[in-house]
Amino acid sequence: MGKDLCGKELGPGFGQRKNGQYYARFENRFGTRQTLYSMDLQELRDKYNTAVYENKKKMNIVDDGTTLDDFFEIWINEYKYKIIRENTKQGYKTVYKKHISPILGKRKLLEITALMVRALLNNLDKQGFGYETRNRVRVMLLDIFDKALMDNYVNRNPVKGIKLLRDEKKEIRVLTKEEQIEFFECAAGTFYFNLFVVAVETGLRPGELYALTPEDIDLKNKEIRVNKTLVYQKFEGDDGKAYHLGPPKTKASKRKVPITARCETALKKQMKQRKVILNRHNVTPIQGFEDLLFLSTLGTPLNASTYCDAIARIVETINLMKDPLEQMEKFSGHCFRHTFATRCFEADISPKTVQAYMGHATLQMTMDLYTHVTEDFKQSEIEKLESKENKVLYSENMYAM
């Protein structure tokens, strides 16, 4: 039992120092002796009761002095040890050092609020950083605080619930070459694999894909005739949502798109798959839509919900074996169209030809939509001009300083 300076019993763990300051000690759930101080005995008892209650309810933390910079070192060296590749680790360090540490690094973990995180992300947006950079910062902070919460360095995650919306007018989702390979390796053999292949090999709009019939496929001339689109909407006079076939989006959308070798294989497989679906005894196609090439597992026409769900299942499967920071972002079916156009530009196909493939009304529309690609394309083209071969047109002395 502890006593005060006059010899009065204060209770287990309590005592008074020679300078009159009261203290109270107890061992917390981490096995560490915790000491509280106050010049007022009643105030100390209140602090003690609160601390013991928080310890019992597991509301207390390991170290309230740990900064974000401190914990980042623990996170990158311990939590990510042998989980991520060395080059990935260096990428995380670069992002943290450049975008996070200057703003929040010296802050104690307990001080960082959701408002501070939102302000950081908003500031990156104001500086012109795109969705990918901002979302990587968000996901990194989310994982850092998840690990801090798991090991009792904090009692809440201030990043949880913070979402970022991609500005579709400024940024379009395009699969990187690595993502494209990963997606199709995982999707191989699944029900909608042929649909995914045709989508990424032709750049057709989702509605144009849904509307395709075997008659639109000219394997002899290696081309697809795009002449209609399928939508699932409630039109005037409908009791609810219904399937409607109509003309393509614009006059330019009515076009012929070449068939690649991969696309041809997928189309042939899909024609066989379609017959299997229609020959099932429990499948009755919707009247007026019996000739569609791509059907659901129930033999019904496709729509955006079915398409996106099919993509999401593949992405979820891919992410099962990935570190949270390396997970693939979900995307819509329109992403395949943007990916097709991007691969065309990367293959040095002329913008005018890409316009024709995409069915855009004007060349300017194509150039505006794929500015991120065309800018890279312009740079690679000018580098050709600066190549060693072209330098023979000039005297070597002209380059001397």
C-alpha positions in Angstrom: 0.0 0.0 0.0 1.3 3.5 -0.8 1.3 6.4 1.6 1.4 10.1 1.3 4.0 12.3 3.1 2.0 12.3 6.3 1.8 8.5 6.4 -1.8 8.2 5.2 -2.6 5.1 3.1 -3.4 6.0 -0.5 -4.0 2.5 -2.0 -2.1 0.0 -4.1 0.2 1.6 -6.6 -0.3 5.2 -5.3 2.3 7.3 -3.5 3.6 10.8 -3.0 7.0 12.2 -3.9 9.0 14.6 -1.6 8.0 17.6 -3.8 4.4 16.9 -3.0 3.5 15.3 -6.4 1.3 12.3 -6.3 1.9 9.3 -8.5 0.1 6.0 -9.5 1.6 3.0 -11.2 0.1 -0.1 -12.9 1.2 -2.6 -15.4 -0.6 -2.2 -18.7 -1.6 -5.0 -21.1 1.7 -4.7 -23.0 3.7 -5.7 -19.9 5.0 -2.2 -19.3 4.8 -0.3 -16.0 2.8 2.9 -16.6 3.2 5.8 -14.2 0.7 8.8 -13.9 1.4 12.0 -12.0 -0.5 14.9 -10.6 -0.2 17.5 -7.8 -3.9 16.9 -7.0 -4.9 13.5 -5.6 -8.4 13.4 -6.9 -7.3 14.4 -10.4 -4.7 11.6 -10.3 -7.4 9.0 -9.2 -9.5 10.1 -12.2 -6.6 9.8 -14.5 -5.8 6.4 -13.0 -9.3 5.1 -13.4 -9.5 6.2 -17.0 -6.1 4.6 -17.8 -7.1 1.3 -16.2 -10.5 1.3 -18.0 -8.8 2.0 -21.4 -6.3 -0.7 -20.7 -9.0 -3.2 -19.9 -11.0 -2.3 -23.0 -7.9 -2.3 -25.1 -8.2 1.4 -26.0 -4.7 2.3 -25.0 -1.6 2.3 -27.2 2.0 1.1 -27.1 3.7 4.4 -27.5 2.0 7.8 -27.9 5.2 9.4 -29.1 5.6 7.5 -32.3 5.7 9.7 -35.4 4.6 8.7 -38.9 8.2 8.8 -40.0 9.1 6.4 -37.2 6.4 4.0 -38.0 7.0 4.1 -41.8 10.5 2.6 -41.1 8.8 -0.2 -39.1 6.2 -0.7 -41.8 8.6 -0.8 -44.8 11.3 -2.9 -43.1 9.1 -5.3 -41.0 5.6 -5.5 -42.4 6.8 -5.5 -46.0 9.8 -7.8 -45.4 9.9 -10.4 -48.2 6.3 -9.4 -49.1 7.2 -7.0 -51.9 10.0 -6.8 -54.4 13.0 -4.6 -53.8 12.1 -2.2 -56.7 8.6 -2.0 -55.3 10.0 -1.1 -51.9 12.1 1.7 -53.4 9.0 3.0 -55.2 7.1 3.2 -51.9 10.0 5.0 -50.3 10.1 7.5 -53.1 6.4 8.2 -52.9 6.5 8.5 -49.1 9.6 10.8 -49.1 8.2 13.1 -51.8 4.5 13.3 -51.0 3.8 12.2 -47.4 6.8 12.8 -45.1 7.1 16.6 -45.8 3.5 17.1 -44.6 2.8 14.5 -42.0 6.1 12.7 -41.3 6.9 14.6 -38.1 3.3 14.3 -36.8 2.6 11.7 -34.0 0.5 8.9 -35.3 -2.2 9.9 -32.7 -2.3 13.5 -34.0 -3.1 12.6 -37.6 -6.8 13.1 -38.4 -8.9 12.3 -41.4 -9.0 16.0 -42.2 -5.2 16.1 -42.4 -5.2 13.2 -44.8 -7.9 14.8 -47.0 -6.0 18.1 -47.0 -2.8 16.2 -48.2 -4.7 14.5 -51.0 -6.5 17.7 -52.0 -3.2 19.6 -52.1 -1.7 16.9 -54.4 -4.7 17.4 -56.7 -4.1 21.2 -56.7 -0.5 20.6 -57.6 -1.7 18.7 -60.7 -0.9 15.2 -59.6 -3.2 12.6 -61.2 -5.5 10.0 -59.7 -2.9 7.3 -59.8 -0.4 9.2 -57.6 -3.0 10.5 -55.2 -4.6 7.0 -54.8 -1.2 5.4 -54.2 -0.6 7.9 -51.4 -4.1 7.1 -50.0 -3.6 3.3 -50.2 -0.2 3.5 -48.6 -1.4 5.6 -45.7 -4.4 3.3 -45.3 -2.1 0.2 -45.0 0.3 2.0 -42.7 -2.4 2.9 -40.3 -4.0 -0.6 -40.6 -0.7 -2.1 -39.4 -0.3 0.5 -36.7 -3.8 -0.3 -35.5 -3.1 -4.0 -35.5 -0.1 -3.6 -33.2 -1.7 -1.0 -31.0 0.2 2.1 -32.0 -3.1 3.9 -32.7 -6.7 3.2 -31.8 -8.3 4.2 -35.1 -7.4 4.5 -38.7 -7.9 8.1 -40.0 -7.7 7.1 -43.6 -10.5 4.5 -43.4 -13.5 5.7 -45.4 -11.6 8.2 -47.5 -12.3 7.6 -51.2 -11.0 9.2 -54.4 -13.1 9.5 -57.5 -11.3 9.3 -60.8 -12.1 12.4 -63.0 -13.2 10.6 -66.1 -13.1 13.8 -68.1 -9.4 14.2 -67.3 -8.2 10.7 -66.7 -9.2 7.5 -68.4 -8.5 4.1 -67.0 -6.1 2.1 -69.2 -4.6 -1.2 -68.4 -0.8 -1.2 -68.3 0.8 -4.0 -70.3 1.6 -5.9 -67.1 -2.0 -5.5 -65.9 -3.3 -6.7 -69.3 -1.2 -9.8 -69.2 -2.1 -10.5 -65.6 -5.8 -10.1 -66.3 -6.0 -12.3 -69.3 -3.9 -15.0 -67.8 -6.3 -15.1 -64.8 -9.4 -14.9 -67.1 -8.3 -17.7 -69.4 -10.9 -20.5 -69.4 -13.7 -18.4 -67.7 -17.1 -18.0 -69.3 -16.6 -14.4 -70.5 -12.9 -14.8 -71.6 -13.9 -14.6 -75.4 -15.8 -11.4 -74.7 -12.8 -9.8 -72.9 -10.5 -10.7 -75.8 -12.7 -9.3 -78.5 -13.2 -6.1 -76.4 -9.5 -5.4 -76.0 -8.6 -6.5 -79.5 -11.2 -4.3 -81.3 -11.9 -1.3 -79.0 -15.7 -1.7 -79.5 -17.9 0.1 -77.1 -19.7 -2.3 -74.6 -23.1 -1.7 -76.3 -21.6 -2.5 -79.7 -20.1 -5.8 -78.3 -23.5 -6.8 -76.8 -25.2 -6.2 -80.1 -22.9 -8.3 -82.3 -24.3 -11.3 -84.2 -22.5 -14.0 -86.1 -23.6 -12.2 -89.3 -21.5 -9.2 -88.3 -18.4 -11.3 -88.3 -16.6 -11.5 -91.7 -13.8 -14.0 -91.1 -13.0 -14.2 -94.8 -12.1 -10.4 -95.0 -11.0 -10.4 -91.3 -13.3 -7.6 -90.2 -16.2 -6.9 -87.9 -19.1 -4.8 -89.2 -20.3 -2.5 -86.4 -23.8 -1.4 -87.3 -25.9 -1.4 -84.1 -25.8 -1.1 -80.3 -27.7 -2.8 -77.5 -28.8 -0.9 -74.4 -30.7 -2.0 -71.3 -32.8 1.0 -70.2 -36.3 2.0 -69.5 -37.7 3.9 -72.6 -40.9 5.7 -72.8 -43.7 3.1 -72.8 -41.7 0.5 -71.0 -42.9 -1.0 -67.7 -39.3 -1.3 -66.6 -35.8 -1.7 -67.9 -35.8 -3.5 -71.2 -33.3 -4.5 -74.0 -33.3 -2.2 -77.0 -31.3 -2.6 -80.3 -30.6 0.7 -82.1 -28.1 2.4 -84.4 -24.5 3.1 -83.2 -23.7 6.2 -81.2 -22.9 8.4 -84.2 -22.7 8.1 -88.0 -18.9 7.5 -87.7 -19.6 4.7 -85.3 -20.9 2.6 -88.1 -17.7 1.1 -89.3 -15.6 -1.9 -90.0 -13.0 -3.0 -87.5 -10.1 -5.4 -88.5 -9.9 -8.8 -86.8 -6.5 -9.7 -85.2 -5.4 -13.3 -84.9 -6.2 -13.4 -81.2 -9.6 -11.9 -81.9 -10.4 -14.4 -84.6 -9.6 -17.3 -82.2 -11.9 -15.8 -79.6 -14.7 -15.2 -82.1 -14.6 -18.8 -83.3 -14.6 -20.1 -79.8 -17.5 -17.9 -78.9 -19.6 -19.1 -81.8 -19.2 -22.7 -80.4 -19.9 -21.5 -76.9 -23.1 -19.8 -78.1 -24.4 -23.0 -79.6 -23.8 -24.8 -76.4 -25.7 -22.2 -74.4 -28.7 -22.2 -76.8 -28.9 -26.0 -76.9 -29.5 -26.2 -73.2 -33.0 -27.3 -72.4 -33.5 -24.6 -69.7 -32.4 -21.7 -71.9 -35.0 -19.7 -73.8 -33.6 -16.6 -75.5 -35.6 -13.4 -75.3 -37.6 -12.9 -78.4 -35.9 -10.6 -80.9 -32.5 -11.3 -79.4 -31.9 -14.9 -80.4 -29.1 -14.1 -82.8 -26.7 -12.3 -80.4 -23.2 -13.6 -80.3 -22.4 -12.9 -76.7 -24.9 -14.2 -74.1 -25.1 -14.5 -70.4 -24.9 -18.0 -68.7 -28.7 -17.9 -68.8 -28.8 -17.2 -72.5 -30.0 -13.6 -72.0 -28.4 -10.5 -73.6 -25.6 -8.8 -71.8 -25.7 -5.4 -70.0 -23.3 -3.2 -68.1 -24.0 -4.8 -64.8 -23.2 -8.3 -66.0 -20.1 -7.1 -67.8 -18.7 -5.2 -64.9 -19.5 -8.1 -62.5 -17.6 -10.5 -64.7 -14.6 -8.2 -64.8 -14.7 -7.6 -61.1 -14.6 -11.4 -60.4 -11.3 -11.7 -62.3 -9.8 -8.7 -60.6 -10.8 -10.0 -57.1 -9.2 -13.4 -57.9 -6.0 -11.6 -59.0 -6.0 -9.5 -55.8 -6.4 -12.5 -53.5 -2.6 -13.2 -53.7 -1.5 -9.6 -53.8 -0.2 -7.2 -51.1 -2.8 -4.5 -50.5 -0.6 -1.9 -52.1 -0.1 -3.9 -55.2 -3.7 -4.8 -55.9 -5.3 -4.2 -59.3 -7.9 -1.4 -59.4 -11.3 -2.5 -60.5 -12.4 -1.2 -63.9 -15.4 -1.1 -66.2 -15.8 -2.7 -69.6 -15.0 0.7 -71.3 -11.4 0.3 -70.0 -10.8 -2.4 -72.7 -11.7 0.2 -75.3 -9.2 2.7 -73.9 -6.6 0.0 -73.6 -7.1 -0.9 -77.3 -6.6 2.7 -78.4 -3.5 3.1 -76.2 -1.9 -0.1 -77.6 -2.6 1.2 -81.1 -0.7 4.4 -80.4 2.1 2.5 -78.7 2.4 0.4 -81.9 2.8 3.6 -84.0 -0.6 3.3 -85.7 -1.5 6.7 -87.1 -4.1 8.8 -85.2 -6.3 9.0 -88.2 -6.4 5.2 -88.4 -7.1 4.9 -84.6 -10.0 7.4 -85.1 -11.5 5.1 -87.7 -11.1 2.0 -85.5 -12.7 3.8 -82.5 -15.6 5.3 -84.6 -15.0 8.8 -83.4 -16.7 11.6 -85.3 -13.5 13.7 -85.5 -9.8 13.3 -85.3 -9.7 16.0 -82.6 -12.0 13.9 -80.4 -9.4 11.0 -80.6 -6.5 13.3 -79.9 -8.2 15.0 -77.0 -9.3 11.8 -75.4 -5.9 10.2 -75.6 -3.7 13.2 -74.9 -1.7 11.2 -72.4 -0.8 8.8 -75.1 -0.3 11.2 -78.0 2.0 13.3 -75.9 4.3 10.3 -75.3 3.9 9.5 -79.0 5.1 12.9 -80.0 8.1 12.6 -77.8 9.1 9.3 -79.2 8.7 10.6 -82.7 11.0 13.6 -82.1 13.5 11.2 -80.6 13.7 9.5 -83.9 14.7 12.8 -85.5 17.5 13.1 -82.9 18.7 9.5 -83.5 22.3 8.8 -84.4 21.3 8.0 -88.0 19.9 11.4 -88.6 23.0 13.1 -87.3 24.8 12.2 -90.4 22.9 15.0 -92.1 25.0 17.5 -90.2 28.7 18.1 -89.7 29.9 16.6 -86.4 31.7 19.9 -85.8 28.3 21.6 -85.4 27.7 19.8 -82.1 31.1 20.9 -80.7 30.9 23.3 -77.8 
